[in-house]
Amino acid sequence: MGQCCNPKIPEEKEEALQGGPKHVLFAPRRDGMKELARDVLKADLKKCRRIGVCGLGDRAIYLATYFRDRSRYICYEDIARVYKRVAMSKGGFSGKGIFGSMAYLVVVLRDGSERVSRMKYEDQVDSFLAIFCQEHPDIPIYTIEGEKRIREAEEKERARYLSELSPQAEEAVRQLQRAKDYLEKKPELSEGLTLSARRKRIVEGINPSYRALAIVIALLGLAALLFGIYAFVRGMGLAMYFLLFGFSAVFLVMSSQILPWGNMTRRGAEEVWETAKQTMADYLSGYDREFPLPASYAHPVTLERMIRVLREGRAVTAEQAYERMKEDLKKLNADVKVSQKEYEEVVAIKSMFLLENYS
């Protein structure tokens, strides 16, 4: 009797028996030219930095589809530029809720094609691009038109600078730049200050009557949802209407972020803000000299604006630049028209100064 043996299965058939090509279940699909090996993709996705629905890995960036987060990947070698696109809602833009801006992360490939992923919050796109710029400074993070406008703005800014600074001012600039470089080693700490300060300001600005109304709507929606489930089990004809109404009401209130729970309570927002300040203070304790800013204001944008004051000749010491910078910031309100760059700077730091009363 012949000896039984296990014949070698061809590689393509083996892949078919195992569920197709060598990809893990629900693995991100390639959206560029270069493809990563299964084990490399799995490891890169596992340790990638998750920002909203997207991610930043060592080998690729990960974009979302409508149904799933980080479901597509593009290797950095295929990327020509990455930038933010903001679309305004049609018919009644108010900046809030369904009438707010819609932020997109746009990835331009080297062949000129674009890949777009929508983010829930514009802050998430800004955080993504800030980290991306640090890790991949050779890839532009603006459109071609945006780069042109930035160059023009920088030329106008340099025109305001003194051609020569005093030795004291030069030393102050060096010290502030050194402090800025130290903060930029941990960008998530400064970003944490910005986000927690803005959240605290939002929570403190919510009208109590709106919260009471949101609670009532949520309770009515929950009651309708429970009755809809009961009616569906009993075979009642109106079950589907109650289910739809209840689900819609609960979803609407939850998405509004008005309900007082978690970090959206005054106490929760205060704890997050204090934690962010303490985390920054702990990091600044490792600086080899006295840091030129309090922990609550420790942001690269704050230092950049102080350096700008020195270069314009409006101060000669870091202390004077700090006071001039605060005066400039106080003057900026909703009625003052500024450039896009300055707007982004103000958005990043003004909430922190308002919470601390510019102390």
N, C-alpha and C positions, 0 to 999 in steps of 0.2 A: 504494500500500500504506500502510495507516495506521501511524503511528508507535507503537512499543511503549512502554509506560509502566509504572511500578511503582505500582499503586494503593495508597493509604494503608490500612494494616491497622488496624482498630479497636483502641483501647487494651486492651479486655478480652481480645481474641483475641491481641494481641501478648504480654500477660502470660501467657496460657495456653501459647503457644508457648515462652516462656522459662521455663516451669516454675511457673506460678501467679502469685500476687501478688508484688509487688516486695519479696521477702525473699531474703536470701542463703541459700545452702545451709547447713542445720543451724543457722540463726539461732534465737536464743531466741524463744519464742512469748510473746505478750502474755498476762499473767495478771491484769491490772487493767482499768481502764476506758480509760485513755489509751494510744494507740498511737504509737510513734516511727517516723519515716520511716526507710527502709532505710539510707541513708547515715549518719544520726544514730545509729541503733542500732549499726551496724557500728563506728563510731568510738568510741562510748561503751563498747562491750564490749571493744574492743581495749585501751583504756587504763584499764579498771576495776581496782580493787585486789582481787586474788584472796585470799580468806581461806577455806581449806578448799575445800569444794565450791561456795561462794557467792561473790558479788562485789559490790563497791560502786563504782558508776559516778557520773558527774556528774549524769546524768539519771534513773537508775533503779538499783534493786538487782536482783541476779540470783540466783535460787534454783535448786536442783538437783532433778532427778527421780531415780527409782531407778536409771536407766541412764546418765544423762549430767549432768555438772556444768554449772552456769550455763545451763540450758536454758530457763528462764522469766525474764521480767523484769516488774517492777512500777514504774511511775513514782512518784516521791516525792509527787506531788500526790494520788495515790490512797491513800496510807498514813495510817492513823489512829494506829497504834502498832506497835512491834516489841519482842518480848521473848523471853526464854529459857524453855524448858520442859524440865525434867529428869524422865525416867521411870526408875524402878528396875526392874531385871529381875525377873521373877516366879520365885519358888521358889528361894531360896538366894542372896539378894543379898550379895555379898562386896566389891563395889567394884572387882573386877578381871575382865578378860577378858569372856567372855560373860555373867558375872554382875555386870557393872559397870553404871553409869548410862548412859542413852542421852540425849544432848543434842539438842534441836531448836531451830531458829530459827523463831519464829512471827511472821508478818506479818498484822496485822489491817487490812483495808481499810475505807474510810469507809462502805461499805454494811453493815459488820458481819461480813462473811465472813472466813474465815481461810485463809492459805496457810502450809504447814508444809514445812520442809526439814530433814532430819536431818544433823547434823554428826558427823564421826568422833570428835572430841575436844571436851570441854566448854570447854577453853581457847580453841578456835577461835570458839565462840559469844561468849565473853567479849571476845575481841579485836574481833570484828565489832561488837558493841554499843558498845564503848569508842570506836571510831573513828566509828561512826554517830552517837553522842551528840554528839561534838565537831563533826561536819560538819552535823548537823541537830538542834540543841538544842530546836527547837520540837516535835519528835515524841517522845512518851513512849517509854521503853524498859522499862517495867514494866506489869504488869497493873493494873487499877483497884484490886484488893485489895492488890497489892504496893505501890502508891503510898501507900495508906492506912497500911500497916504502916510504911513508911519515914518518913512524916510523924510518926507516933507515936513512933518511935525517935529522930527528930531532936529532938522536943520534950523527951523524957527526957534527951537528951544536952545540950541547951541549959540544962536545969535544973541541970546540974552545973557550968556555967560561972560564973565570977565576974561580977558586974554591972559591975565596973570593974577594969581592969588597970593596973599601974604603968607609967610611961612606958617603962621599960626592957623590960618584957614586951611592950608594944604595938609597940615597935620591932623586937623579935625576931620577933613574928608577921608584921609587914610584910615583913621580910627573907625569912622562910621561905615566905610566900605568893608572893613575887616569884620565888624559886627554883623553886617548884612550877609556876608559870606557864611558866617557861622550859623545864622538862622536858616539860610537856604540849604544847609545840610539836612535839615529836618523840616521840609515844607509842610508836612501834615500838622505840625504843631501850630504854626501860624494860621493855617486853614481852619484848624479846630477853633481857634479864637474867633475868627471871622464868622463861622457858621453858628457857633453858640451865642455870640453877641447878637447876631441878626435874629436868631430864633427867640431870644429873650425879649428883644424889642417887639417882635411880632406878637408874642404871647401877652405882653403888657399892654399892647394896643388893641386887643380884642375887646369889643363891647360886651359887657356881661349879659345884656339882653339877647345878643346874637347867640351866645352860648346856651342860654336858657331855651331859646327857640330850637337850637340844634338838638338839645337833649329831648325835647318834646317830639320832634320829628323822628329821631332815632327810636324812641320808645314806641311810637305809633307804627313805624315801619317794622320793628321787631314783632309787635303784636300781630300785625297783618301777616307777616311771614309765618309765624307759628300757627295762626288760624288757617292760613293757606295750606300748610302741611297737613293739619288735622282734616280740613275739608277734602284734600286730595285723597287721603287714606279712606275717608268715608264715601268717596265717590260723588261729592257735591259739585254742581255745575260751575260755581263761581270760584273754585279753588285756584285756577290758573291766574285769574285777575288779582287775587289777594297775594299770591306768590310774587307776581311781577311787581306789584305796587310795593310790597314789603321789601323786596330785594333792592329795588330802585331807590327807595327812601334811605335805607341803611347805607347803600353804596354812596349816595350823594353826600350824606353827612360825614361818612368816614373820609371821603376824598377831600372834603373842605378843610380838614385839620383844625376844626374849631372845638371839637369835644375836649373837655378837660381831662385828659388821661396821658400817662407816660410823660414824655418831655414837653407836652403841650400844656402842662399846668405851670403856674407861677413857681411853685416849689421845684418842680422837675427842671424847668428852664434855668432856674437859679443854680441848682446843683451842677448842671452841665457846664454852665459858665464858670463857676468856681473851680470845677475840676480842670477845665481847659487852662485857666490861669495858673493853677498849682502845677500842672504838668509842664507848662512853659517855664515857670519859676525853677522847677527842679532841673530842667535842661540848662537854663542860664547859669545855674550855680556851678556848672562845669566850665564856664568861660574863665580864661586866665586873668581877667581883670574886671573891674566894675563895668557892667553892661550899661550903655548910654541911654537905655529906655527902661521903664517899668515893665514887668512881665505882662501886664494887661494890654500894653501897646506894642509889644514886641512883634513887629511884622516887617518884612523887607520893604514894603511900600512906605511905611513910616520913615524908615531910614533913607530911602531913596528921595523922598520929598525933603528931608533935612539936608541931604547932600546938594540937592538942587538949590536950596536957599543959600548955601555957602558959595556955590559956583556963581550965583547971580550977584554976589557981593552984599547981600542983605544981612549977613552975620559973619562973624569971624571965629566963633567958638561953637562947639556942639550944643552947649546950653542955650545960647542965643538962637541957634537954628531950630532947636526944639520949640521955643516959644513962638518964633515966627511961623513955624509950620502949623502950630495949633491955631494961631490967629487966621491963617489962610483957610484952614479947614472949617472954622466957625463961620466964615463968610459964605461958604458954599451951601446953598439950599436948593429947593426945587425950582426956584425962580431964576437961578443962575445957569446960563448956558455954557457948557464945557465940552471939550473934545472927548472922543470915545475913550482914549487912554486915561484921561483924568477922571472920567466917570467911573471907570473900572477901579481906579485907585480909591476914589471916595467910597464906593460900595464896599470895598475890602476893609476899610479901617474906620469909617465914620461911626458905625454902631458902637464900636469899642469905646471911643472917646465920649459919645453921648451917655453910655452907661456909667462911665467913671467921672462924668461931669467935667471933662478936660483937666482933671487934677494932675 
